[in-house]
Structure formats: C-alpha cells, structure tokens
C-alpha cells in the first residue's frame, strides 16, 4: 500500500496555512468593515478620487456581486468593487478600493511584473488544471516524456503564482502611499488599512507556497519512480 509522505510533509502544512490565511483575511476585513473612516468616504469615492489624482481617466468603477470579489480588469479597464466595499465608508472598504486602484495604476504605468503576469495567464490556466494530472499519468505509466510535459506545464503555473506576489505587494504599497499622501485617512486609520492588506497578502503567499510544494512533491515522486 502506497502512502504519500511527500503530500503529508510538503503540501498539507501549506494547505493549513491557506486556511489560516483565509480566516485571518475574513476576520480582519470584518473587523475594519465596522469601523467608519473619519471623512465618510466610500470605496467607490476613494477609487475615483485616487484614479483622478493619478491622472487615470479611462478606468470606470462599478459594483460586483459577492464579498472579497474586488478586482481590476485590465482588458475592459474596469475597477470592480464588491458589495461591502463599493458603497461603504469603512476603513476596510477604502483600503481594498485603494489596493485595486493600485493595480489600475500598475497597468497605466506598464509595471513589469503585472505585464508578465498577464502574459502568463493562459499558461497558468492550462498548467494548474492539466499539468499535475499529466505528470501523475506519466509517473504511473513510467513515461518520462509525459511526466516532464506535465511538470513543465505545472511549472508555468508556479511561476505565475510567484510573479503574483510582487504585483500584490506593490499594489498594497501603492495603496498605502496614495492614501497617506492624499490625506484620505488619518494615521490611525492607515494602520487599520495596513492590517487588512497584510492579511490579504498572506493568502497570496500561502497560495504560492502550496503551488511550489505541490510541484516539488511531483518532482520528488517522479525521481523516486525512476530509481
């Protein structure tokens, strides 16, 4: 009977970290969603203000269903804010809106890692969904060509996760900088924003670690089978 020690040792800890990160981001977002900012500015207002201050006039701000579904779509140039962010004037709402505005600024300034990540999207989609299965099939069929193809595809997805880290960290740094420089929030309120964005960043770190360890697991299994 085969027992996957690599999965237990490498992947399970990162999955636990992912769960912890999700709990942290939800609890932190909930906490600061109940604290209103002194200027009574909504997420929508903050995004529009920050876009205008950065001379970005071709990006629209619109609501999107769900919670923590906020994102910037570079293809349509739409900044979509979730229901708890779009028309709410909480510290969390302004922070998340500023973070997504950071992505819009990255796009407008052709920020290198964002350009690279956008290029890797097709590779990541294929690699994350098919790569591991092709590699596993190659391992059990003792087919090195199939195994290497799966690892190559999955490796592309891992690179995508790694490139996502500087993109997200930079967007958060931009968010804090523009909120501070624009005097949108007080220093105390900025501390709350930083906690929200730090919790969100942990989810990206956990995702990247899970991808790396899953890839390493397949590599180690394939080498063990070859021996």
C-alpha positions in Angstrom: 0.0 0.0 0.0 1.5 3.3 -1.1 1.4 6.2 1.4 2.2 9.7 0.0 4.6 11.0 2.6 5.6 13.9 0.4 2.0 15.2 0.4 1.8 15.0 4.2 5.1 16.7 4.7 5.2 19.3 1.9 1.6 20.1 0.9 -0.5 19.6 4.0 1.3 22.4 6.0 0.7 24.9 3.2 -3.0 23.9 3.0 -3.3 24.6 6.7 -1.6 27.9 6.2 -4.1 28.7 3.4 -7.0 28.0 5.7 -5.5 30.2 8.5 -4.8 33.0 5.9 -8.5 32.8 4.7 -9.7 33.0 8.3 -7.4 35.9 9.0 -8.4 38.0 6.0 -12.1 37.5 6.6 -11.9 38.3 10.3 -9.7 41.3 9.7 -11.9 42.6 6.9 -15.0 42.1 9.0 -13.4 44.0 12.0 -12.4 47.0 9.9 -15.7 46.9 7.9 -17.4 48.0 11.1 -15.1 51.0 11.6 -16.1 54.0 9.6 -13.4 56.4 8.3 -13.5 60.0 9.6 -14.0 61.5 6.1 -17.0 59.3 5.5 -15.7 58.4 2.0 -16.9 55.2 0.3 -14.9 52.7 -1.6 -16.3 54.0 -4.8 -15.4 57.6 -3.9 -11.9 56.6 -2.8 -11.2 54.7 -6.0 -12.5 57.6 -8.2 -10.5 60.1 -6.2 -7.3 58.2 -6.4 -7.7 57.4 -10.1 -8.2 61.1 -10.8 -5.2 62.1 -8.6 -3.1 59.8 -10.7 -4.4 61.2 -14.0 -6.2 58.0 -14.9 -9.4 59.0 -16.7 -10.2 55.9 -18.8 -11.0 53.5 -15.9 -14.5 53.1 -14.7 -15.6 52.0 -11.2 -18.5 49.6 -10.9 -20.0 47.2 -8.3 -19.7 43.4 -8.4 -21.7 40.8 -6.5 -20.2 39.0 -3.6 -17.7 39.7 -0.8 -13.9 40.0 -1.3 -14.5 39.6 -5.1 -12.9 43.0 -5.8 -10.6 43.1 -8.8 -9.3 45.3 -11.6 -9.9 44.1 -15.2 -7.1 45.5 -17.4 -8.9 44.3 -20.6 -12.1 46.3 -20.1 -10.4 48.9 -17.8 -13.0 48.4 -15.1 -12.3 48.5 -11.4 -14.9 46.3 -9.8 -15.6 46.6 -6.1 -17.7 44.1 -4.1 -20.9 45.0 -2.2 -19.2 45.5 1.2 -16.7 47.9 -0.5 -18.4 49.8 -3.2 -20.8 52.0 -1.3 -19.5 51.6 2.3 -17.4 54.1 4.1 -15.4 51.8 6.3 -11.6 51.6 6.7 -11.6 48.2 5.1 -13.6 49.4 2.1 -11.3 52.4 1.4 -8.2 50.1 1.8 -9.5 47.5 -0.6 -10.6 50.1 -3.1 -7.1 51.7 -2.9 -5.4 48.4 -3.4 -7.4 47.7 -6.6 -6.7 51.3 -7.7 -3.0 50.3 -7.2 -3.5 47.6 -9.9 -5.0 50.2 -12.3 -2.0 52.4 -11.7 0.3 49.5 -12.4 -1.5 48.9 -15.7 -1.3 52.5 -16.7 2.4 52.7 -16.0 3.2 49.3 -17.6 4.5 47.8 -14.3 6.8 45.0 -15.4 5.6 42.1 -13.1 2.0 42.9 -14.0 2.7 42.7 -17.7 4.5 39.4 -17.1 1.6 38.0 -15.0 -0.9 39.0 -17.7 1.2 37.1 -20.3 1.3 34.0 -18.1 -2.4 33.8 -17.5 -3.1 31.2 -20.4 -0.1 29.2 -19.3 -1.2 29.3 -15.7 -4.8 28.2 -16.5 -3.6 25.2 -18.5 -0.7 24.4 -16.2 -2.7 24.4 -13.0 -5.6 22.4 -14.3 -3.9 19.8 -16.6 -0.2 19.9 -15.6 -0.4 17.9 -12.3 -2.7 15.2 -14.0 -0.4 14.8 -16.9 2.6 14.5 -14.6 0.9 11.9 -12.4 -0.2 9.9 -15.5 3.4 10.0 -16.8 4.7 8.8 -13.4 2.4 5.8 -13.2 2.9 4.9 -16.8 6.7 5.3 -16.4 6.6 7.7 -19.3 9.3 10.4 -18.7 8.2 12.5 -21.7 4.6 12.7 -20.3 5.9 13.3 -16.8 8.2 16.1 -18.0 5.5 17.7 -20.1 3.2 17.8 -17.0 5.9 19.2 -14.8 6.7 21.9 -17.4 3.1 22.9 -17.6 2.7 22.9 -13.9 5.9 24.8 -13.5 4.5 27.6 -15.7 1.6 27.9 -13.2 4.1 28.0 -10.3 5.9 30.9 -12.0 2.5 32.7 -12.3 2.0 32.4 -8.5 5.4 33.7 -7.8 5.0 36.7 -10.1 1.7 37.4 -8.4 3.5 38.2 -5.1 5.4 41.3 -6.2 2.3 42.5 -8.1 0.1 42.3 -5.0 2.7 43.6 -2.6 3.4 46.6 -4.9 -0.4 47.3 -5.2 -0.7 47.4 -1.4 2.3 49.6 -1.1 0.9 52.0 -3.7 -2.4 51.9 -1.8 -0.9 53.0 1.5 1.3 55.6 -0.2 -1.5 57.3 -2.1 -3.9 57.2 0.9 -1.2 58.8 3.1 -0.1 61.4 0.5 -3.7 62.3 -0.4 -4.7 62.7 3.3 -7.6 60.4 2.7 -7.3 58.7 6.0 -5.7 59.5 9.4 -2.6 57.8 10.6 -4.6 55.6 12.9 -7.0 54.6 10.1 -4.0 53.8 7.9 -2.8 51.3 10.5 -6.2 49.5 10.0 -5.8 49.5 6.2 -2.3 48.0 6.6 -3.6 45.2 8.7 -6.3 44.4 6.2 -3.9 44.4 3.2 -1.3 42.4 5.2 -3.9 39.7 5.9 -4.9 39.7 2.2 -1.2 39.4 1.2 -0.8 36.3 3.4 -3.4 34.5 1.2 -1.2 35.0 -1.9 1.9 33.8 0.0 0.0 30.7 1.1 -1.2 30.0 -2.5 2.4 30.4 -3.8 3.8 28.1 -1.2 1.1 25.5 -1.9 1.9 25.6 -5.6 5.7 25.3 -5.0 5.3 22.4 -2.6 2.9 20.6 -4.9 5.3 21.0 -7.7 8.3 19.8 -5.6 6.2 16.8 -4.5 5.6 15.7 -8.1 9.3 16.2 -8.9 10.4 14.0 -5.9 7.9 11.3 -6.7 9.0 11.2 -10.4 12.6 10.9 -9.3 11.8 8.1 -6.9 10.0 6.2 -9.6 12.9 6.5 -12.0 15.2 4.9 -9.4 
